[in-house]
């Protein structure tokens, strides 16, 4: 009986070891689904603008505007925009890794934001408009940190980069009327983007490198 008990215990330990190894590998793999698409999450201030920027890229299949980085469940636009939550406006980018890499998305992201602005972006003020890279696994974290290190070496401006690199938490899609806002309300979107000074500031920061 004792021998049988020991054998069972050894088997359970082996199964636990296999589960631990599998879990570690899974957490380090790029998050994808049956379509082969992968996911990246970025905060770049106004999510209308970030959505419009990322959807220009070949290999990006879909971009969803939403909220992340906070602790409150099911936040609304009214709550987030009024800074009644700890969330930031963000986008979830679904992309085809055979056409565009996570590294490519990172390099593009930097040039669509002002990484020197604390608690806001352009005319939008408040921590709900902060910039951030929300990594989904260890591979993304390492690539984001390496991208930041490269940028600190070659950046064309002197100011400190304050963009956060943070482990992703729950991403909450924004209300339907925010999705594809730049397409549905083209005139209003263009006026907002111009009046907020987004592209003018990007040109000051990045010059010809502007996206």
N, C-alpha and C positions, 0 to 999 in steps of 0.2 A: 504493500500500500504506500509506504514511504517512497519507494522507487518510482511508483506511478505518479505520485504527487510532485516529485522533483522533475519528472519528465514533462508534466503538464506546465509547471512553472517555467521551465526552460523554453518550452514552446511559446508561452505567452511573452517572454522576454524577447524572443526572436521576432515575433510578430510586431511587438512594440518598436523594435529597432528598425524593421522594414518600414513601418508607418512613419517613423521619425525621418528617415532618409527620403522617403517619397514626399513628405510634406515640405522638407527643406528644398528639394528640387523643384517642387511645384511653385513655391513662393519666389523662387529665383527665375522662373520661366516668364517669358513675356505673356501677359494676359491676352488670350485670344478665344475664339469660339469656333463653331463648326465651319464658319465661312473663311477662317484663316485671318480674319482682321484682328488688329491689336488696338489698344486703347492708351491714350495719353491725356493728362489733365493739366490745364494751365489756367492761371488767373492773370489777366492783363488789363485790369480796369473794366470799362464798359464791355459787357459780354456781347453786345451787338457788334462791336468793332472786332473783337477777337474772333467771333464766328465768321465774319466777312473775310478777315485776313486769312484764316486757315483754310477756308473753303476755296481759295484761289489755287491751292497746291495740288498738283497731279499726284494721285495716290491717296489723297484724303477722301474718304467715302462719305463721311457725315460728321457734322459738328453740332453738338447740343449745348445750348446755353443753360446755365444752372448755377447752383450755389454749393459751396463746399468749404472745408477748413474750420467749421464751427461745431458746436456741440448740440445745438437745438435741432429737434426733429421737424421735418416737413416745413422748412421756412418758406415764407411768401416774399414776393417782391416788395410789398409794402413794409414788411419787417426788416428785410435786409437793407433796402435803400435808405431807411430811416435809422440805420445802425442800431436796431433793437435786437440784433443777433451778433454772434462772433463769426458768421460766415462771410465769405468773399464771393463776388460775382466771378464766375469761372466758365470754362468750356471743356467739354469732354470730346476729344477728337478720336474718331474711329478711322483707322488708316490701313492700307495694304502694305505690309512690310516688304513685299517684292518690288514695290515701286518707290517707296520712300521709307527712310529709317527713322527711328526715334532720335538718333543723333541729328539728322537733318531737321526734324521738327524743333529740336532745342535751339539749333543755330538760327533758325527762322524766327522762333519766338522772341529771342533777345532783341531782334531788330524791329519788332512790332510794339515794343514797350519803352518806357523811360525807366530803366532799372535803378535810377538814382533817386527817384521820388518816394519819400516816406509817406505811408498811409494815404495813398491816392494815386490817380493817374490823370495828368493833364488838368482839365477843369474840374474833374470829379474828386472831391475831397472826402476822406474818411477811410477807415481800415477796411470797409467793405469793398473798396476799390484798390486794395493793395495788390502787388504783383507776387506771383508764386508759381513754383513748379511742384506739383503733387505727385510724388513717385508711387508706383503701384507694387514695386518689388525691388529687390536689392540691385538688380541690373540697372534699372532706371535710376535709382539713387546714385550709383557710381557714375553713370554716364552724365547725369545732371551736374554732379560735383566736378567732374572733369571738364565739362563744358564751361562752368563758371570759372574754373582755374584758367582755362585758355583765354576766356574773355578778359579776365583781369590782367593778362599779359599784353593783349593787343588792343584793348579798348581805346577809342579815339577821343575820350574825354577823361578828365581828371577826377571827377566826383566818385565817391564810393558807391559800389553796387549794393543795394539793400534788398533785392528780390529774395524771397524765402525759398528754401528747398525743404519740403515737409512731406512726411508720410501721408499718403492719401487716406482720407476718411470717406464717409458716405457722400456720394455726389447726388444732389437732388435736382432733377430737371426743372427749369423755370416754367412758368405758365406758358401755355400754347402761343399766346399772342407775342411772346418774346422770340420764339423760334423763327429763324429766317426773317427777322425784322427788317434787315437791310434790303431784302427783296420785296417784301410786302408793303413797306413804307419807304420807298427809295428816296423820295424828296426830303422827307423829315429826317431820315438817317443821314443823308449827305449834309444837310444843314447842321445837324447836331455835331457831326464829326468835324466839320469845318469850324464851327463856332467854338468848339472845345479846344481847338488848336493842336489836335493830335498829330496830324501830318506835318505841320510846321515844326513842332518840337522834335519829331522823329528825324526830320531833315537836319536840324541843328545838331542832334546827337550823332547820327550815323552818316550824314552826307550822302554820297552816292551808294553807300551800302544799305540805305533804307530799303525795306521790302516794298 
